[in-house]
């Protein structure tokens, strides 16, 4: 997820404010329209609410949480439930989990481990970040959930597993045609991050939970890979792309999961949001084209460069050619002013609409 902040790209001042403004506007309107068009009963956010969450003090973190809640406002709280998982940007991972950040997340956002029964399926929102910690105090809740599910010899319903970090897979495993990057999910480790869960954690979780399907996040890009379970069955893992357009992949995305109880069915659709950088590029091309058209009209040297009738232009006496100068530049500026007089208020009105509604 990662709403943009100072930790994202190191911006400060006006550059940071502009980045936050345009990325926030995109996320806000996309999530609003998603709710209107799709009308989901449940929304699962796979973690990384904010980029620098684990680094901040309580005052900074609460300010950013309010910003996040404004962007992802539930517009139908009576009929729609939103479930938010923790990401490594929120609390850390493994032995580097920040205890204060973990406690703060649980207090203000909610439990990091959840079980949901939806349409004959059991959704397992597992905090694999703390599960990888060697501290019994940190991993207690996650390990208890896994052992509880293992103890159910005959699961009451098919299980759908959600993990912030993707599960371990063999090196160079292909991610399928929907991935935007040419590279598979990497296997790197660094300060407070891990691209994939450890092999023993992956085996432990899959063996205990025996999921029908797995969903993960963190990678910011789409990836589909199959895991073989201990009973010989296969479980497909879908890594869901980031919802924002400034997360390192060109096109933001989300997934739509449909569950049915009778008969038991599960259907998945990967959905992609508008290519925001492409839209801005179109704006730039349109601006340059407008300048060229205005300059071409000016060079016709008519009294009404773009609006005079052909017969009127033909009736005018010939004029001595003159070099383009300040007068022509002024006329181009007037034309662009007229265009801006319509375009700019319209654009501002659209922005205000998405911030007010």
C-alpha positions, -999 to 999 in steps of 0.1 A, spaced: 0 0 0 24 27 13 8 61 11 37 85 2 56 103 29 91 116 36 104 80 39 92 71 4 116 90 -18 133 115 6 114 145 -6 109 175 17 90 208 15 70 216 -16 81 185 -35 68 163 -7 35 182 -5 30 179 -43 38 142 -42 14 136 -13 -13 157 -29 -14 139 -63 -9 104 -50 -35 109 -23 -60 122 -48 -55 92 -70 -59 67 -41 -89 85 -27 -109 87 -59 -99 51 -70 -111 37 -37 -143 57 -38 -151 45 -73 -141 9 -64 -167 9 -36 -194 24 -59 -188 0 -88 -179 -32 -70 -198 -29 -38 -176 -54 -18 -189 -69 14 -154 -72 29 -121 -53 21 -88 -68 31 -58 -44 31 -26 -64 31 -5 -41 51 21 -13 48 -4 15 55 24 41 54 60 41 44 77 53 76 51 40 102 75 20 124 99 49 126 76 76 139 66 87 173 30 85 183 20 120 173 34 117 137 20 82 134 -15 92 145 -15 121 120 -6 98 92 -32 72 104 -59 99 101 -47 107 66 -49 70 57 -84 67 71 -95 97 51 -82 82 19 -97 48 26 -130 59 41 -156 31 43 -186 46 25 -210 19 36 -200 9 72 -233 -9 79 -228 -34 51 -191 -34 45 -163 -46 68 -127 -35 64 -99 -57 77 -64 -42 79 -33 -63 82 1 -51 94 31 -47 71 68 -45 77 67 -8 72 41 -6 100 57 -28 127 90 -44 113 96 -81 107 110 -111 125 135 -104 152 134 -67 143 98 -62 150 94 -29 169 74 -38 200 61 -2 205 49 0 169 33 -35 172 14 -25 203 4 8 188 -9 -9 157 -30 -33 177 -44 -5 198 -54 19 171 -60 -4 140 -68 -38 153 -56 -73 159 -29 -84 135 -43 -120 134 -79 -126 124 -102 -154 114 -133 -146 93 -160 -169 82 -174 -156 48 -197 -174 24 -187 -209 35 -150 -202 35 -126 -194 64 -104 -164 58 -71 -166 77 -54 -132 81 -21 -143 95 6 -120 109 36 -137 93 58 -108 104 57 -117 140 55 -154 133 91 -151 120 103 -137 154 123 -159 178 107 -141 207 78 -161 223 63 -128 235 62 -114 199 51 -145 180 26 -159 206 -6 -147 188 5 -158 154 18 -192 165 -14 -198 185 -35 -192 155 -15 -216 133 -16 -243 160 -53 -238 164 -59 -244 127 -35 -274 127 -56 -289 155 -87 -289 133 -83 -324 118 -112 -318 94 -115 -281 86 -151 -269 87 -146 -248 55 -120 -242 27 -93 -219 40 -81 -188 23 -47 -175 37 -36 -139 37 0 -130 44 17 -96 40 50 -111 28 49 -136 -1 57 -172 7 91 -187 -3 93 -202 -37 122 -217 -58 146 -191 -73 136 -175 -106 100 -188 -104 79 -173 -131 52 -149 -120 28 -153 -149 17 -128 -176 1 -102 -154 34 -91 -138 46 -57 -150 82 -62 -140 104 -85 -161 119 -99 -129 103 -125 -106 98 -118 -69 133 -113 -55 147 -129 -24 165 -101 -6 168 -92 30 177 -58 45 168 -33 71 133 -42 83 123 -60 51 123 -95 36 110 -102 1 99 -137 9 92 -156 41 118 -181 52 116 -216 39 108 -232 73 81 -206 80 65 -212 46 65 -250 51 52 -246 87 23 -224 76 13 -244 45 14 -277 64 -7 -265 93 -33 -244 75 -36 -263 42 -51 -233 23 -71 -236 -8 -56 -203 -21 -31 -177 -7 -30 -140 -10 1 -118 -3 13 -83 -8 45 -64 -1 61 -68 -36 40 -40 -51 36 -61 -83 14 -90 -94 26 -125 -92 9 -159 -94 27 -191 -83 16 -226 -72 28 -243 -40 26 -280 -34 11 -290 0 21 -320 21 -10 -339 11 -1 -335 -26 -27 -309 -33 -17 -275 -49 -24 -241 -35 -20 -211 -58 -6 -179 -43 -16 -145 -57 6 -116 -48 -15 -84 -52 0 -52 -66 1 -19 -48 -30 4 -49 -10 36 -54 7 48 -86 40 58 -69 50 24 -56 75 14 -82 52 -2 -108 36 17 -136 0 6 -131 -17 2 -97 -40 -28 -91 -62 -47 -67 -79 -81 -67 -116 -89 -66 -125 -122 -48 -159 -137 -51 -169 -165 -26 -200 -186 -28 -213 -210 -1 -238 -232 -20 -222 -247 -40 -187 -238 -26 -170 -217 -52 -141 -192 -53 -134 -169 -82 -107 -143 -86 -102 -113 -109 -71 -92 -110 -81 -55 -116 -59 -27 -128 -64 10 -121 -58 39 -146 -22 45 -156 -17 78 -139 18 86 -152 4 80 -187 -24 105 -180 1 131 -170 21 124 -201 -10 129 -222 -15 163 -205 20 173 -214 16 162 -251 -18 180 -253 -1 212 -239 27 210 -265 2 203 -293 -19 233 -282 12 255 -284 20 243 -319 -16 248 -331 -17 283 -317 17 291 -333 5 277 -366 -26 298 -365 -5 329 -358 16 323 -388 -14 325 -411 -13 362 -405 -50 367 -407 -70 391 -386 -87 361 -371 -60 334 -372 -82 305 -363 -118 317 -368 -120 337 -400 -140 322 -429 -120 311 -460 -138 336 -483 -130 365 -460 -93 356 -459 -93 354 -497 -109 388 -500 -83 405 -479 -56 424 -498 -21 408 -498 1 419 -470 39 420 -469 53 390 -451 66 399 -417 89 379 -394 73 364 -364 80 385 -334 66 398 -301 32 403 -317 29 367 -327 41 355 -293 15 377 -277 -13 362 -298 -2 327 -289 -2 336 -253 -38 350 -256 -50 317 -272 -34 297 -244 -49 320 -219 -84 313 -233 -77 275 -232 -65 277 -196 -95 298 -186 -117 267 -193 -93 238 -185 -79 250 -152 -113 257 -135 -126 224 -148 -96 205 -134 -99 223 -100 -136 215 -99 -128 178 -105 -102 178 -77 -126 195 -52 -153 170 -61 -132 140 -51 -121 157 -19 -156 168 -9 -177 138 -18 
